């Protein structure tokens, strides 16, 4: 199978490419620079120079591929993000739909589309708040869902972790290393359900090889609280776990503080029942304390 992937040199995308290539698939990865193209080639995939604004290129490449996986976003926040995502998804689905044979199309979304209200349903069929935290994902999901002639799979992942990655985790580790304080907000008892990046990649691979159209939450079975995370980061870095008030968090982090105070618990029964998916990666707190994030801590400035 020839798989076109956007964002193939990013955190999640690079792991997806590794799993797809290992399974014997031919992977074409959209890349924005010669340096990214070189990394793509080293990973055993074929680089396609371009970006999400090259809609003609996206349409042609998706028409030629046997399956499409969209993980990339060019911008963060604002109307530019929405416009870019909408144009890119329209081009990708238009090209992929030309075959008219139910081509698999995997769209990478997030559990953040459910919003910050802890009482809001996080079932895959729940009505989503608009415009929400990431309006471009709502637009992308809608366009993928409405595209004709495709087996569209939307994956709403929890916090992705593992292999020393995830911008949120590495930023918190770096901040604790620099300041000596591993902070959490108020009691820090808000809970998230994360997913290991290799477990998530196995879900993508299964959904590509045995596609069943629909929307799927993706998270492991183990929740964590942000106080637990701060304590794990403290064990890793030698920092002191420290509670800060919501006001202090807002002063230091701006809008990010509301996200870090929220609870984001999802279950993945549909993905497990449909694809026989299971998780086996190390628990997030163990991985932070004594696993792949040791490399992140060692690389931090003294």
WOWO-V577060 format. One record per pair of residues at least 6 apart in sequence whose C-alpha atoms are under 6 Angstrom apart, sorted by sequence separation. I is the first residue (numbers start at 0). J is the second residue. D is the distance in whole Angstrom. If there is no record, write none. Layout:
<<I | J | D> <I | J | D>>
This chain:
<<6 | 12 | 5> <7 | 13 | 5> <30 | 36 | 6> <74 | 80 | 5> <175 | 181 | 5> <233 | 239 | 6> <39 | 46 | 6> <233 | 240 | 6> <249 | 256 | 5> <248 | 256 | 6> <36 | 46 | 5> <230 | 240 | 6> <229 | 240 | 6> <113 | 127 | 6> <27 | 44 | 6> <30 | 47 | 6> <31 | 48 | 6> <114 | 131 | 6> <26 | 44 | 5> <27 | 45 | 5> <28 | 46 | 5> <29 | 47 | 5> <30 | 48 | 5> <31 | 49 | 5> <27 | 46 | 6> <28 | 47 | 6> <29 | 48 | 6> <30 | 49 | 6> <31 | 50 | 6> <7 | 28 | 5> <5 | 28 | 6> <0 | 24 | 5> <1 | 25 | 5> <2 | 26 | 5> <3 | 27 | 5> <4 | 28 | 5> <5 | 29 | 5> <194 | 218 | 4> <1 | 26 | 6> <3 | 28 | 6> <193 | 218 | 5> <194 | 219 | 5> <192 | 218 | 6> <193 | 219 | 6> <61 | 91 | 6> <192 | 222 | 5> <191 | 222 | 6> <58 | 90 | 5> <62 | 94 | 4> <191 | 223 | 6> <54 | 87 | 6> <57 | 90 | 6> <58 | 91 | 5> <61 | 94 | 5> <62 | 95 | 5> <190 | 223 | 5> <57 | 91 | 6> <61 | 95 | 5> <159 | 193 | 6> <161 | 195 | 5> <190 | 224 | 4> <157 | 192 | 6> <158 | 193 | 4> <159 | 194 | 5> <160 | 195 | 5> <161 | 196 | 6> <189 | 224 | 5> <51 | 87 | 6> <54 | 90 | 5> <58 | 94 | 4> <66 | 102 | 6> <68 | 104 | 6> <157 | 193 | 5> <159 | 195 | 6> <160 | 196 | 6> <188 | 224 | 5> <66 | 103 | 5> <67 | 104 | 5> <68 | 105 | 5> <69 | 106 | 5> <70 | 107 | 5> <157 | 194 | 6> <159 | 196 | 6> <66 | 104 | 6> <187 | 225 | 5> <187 | 226 | 5> <183 | 225 | 6> <183 | 226 | 6> <110 | 155 | 5> <108 | 154 | 6> <109 | 155 | 4> <110 | 156 | 6> <101 | 148 | 5> <102 | 149 | 5> <103 | 150 | 5> <104 | 151 | 5> <105 | 152 | 5> <106 | 153 | 5> <107 | 154 | 5> <108 | 155 | 5> <109 | 156 | 5> <110 | 157 | 6> <182 | 229 | 6> <101 | 149 | 4> <102 | 150 | 6> <105 | 153 | 6> <181 | 229 | 5> <99 | 148 | 5> <101 | 150 | 5> <217 | 267 | 5> <216 | 267 | 5> <96 | 148 | 5> <181 | 233 | 6> <96 | 149 | 6> <231 | 284 | 6> <235 | 288 | 5> <81 | 135 | 4> <215 | 270 | 6> <181 | 238 | 6> <185 | 242 | 6> <231 | 288 | 5> <180 | 238 | 5> <181 | 239 | 6> <182 | 240 | 6> <184 | 242 | 6> <185 | 243 | 6> <179 | 238 | 4> <180 | 239 | 5> <181 | 240 | 5> <182 | 241 | 5> <183 | 242 | 5> <184 | 243 | 5> <185 | 244 | 5> <152 | 212 | 5> <154 | 214 | 6> <156 | 216 | 6> <176 | 236 | 6> <180 | 240 | 6> <181 | 241 | 6> <182 | 242 | 6> <184 | 244 | 6> <3 | 64 | 6> <151 | 212 | 5> <152 | 213 | 5> <153 | 214 | 5> <154 | 215 | 5> <155 | 216 | 5> <156 | 217 | 5> <157 | 218 | 5> <180 | 241 | 6> <2 | 64 | 6> <150 | 212 | 5> <152 | 214 | 6> <154 | 216 | 6> <155 | 217 | 6> <1 | 64 | 5> <2 | 65 | 6> <4 | 67 | 6> <175 | 238 | 6> <1 | 65 | 5> <2 | 66 | 5> <3 | 67 | 5> <4 | 68 | 5> <5 | 69 | 5> <6 | 70 | 5> <0 | 65 | 6> <2 | 67 | 6> <4 | 69 | 6> <5 | 70 | 5> <6 | 71 | 4> <5 | 71 | 5> <191 | 262 | 6> <190 | 262 | 5> <191 | 263 | 5> <192 | 264 | 5> <189 | 262 | 5> <191 | 264 | 5> <198 | 278 | 5> <195 | 280 | 6> <163 | 291 | 5> <162 | 291 | 5> <163 | 292 | 4> <115 | 261 | 6> <15 | 200 | 5>>
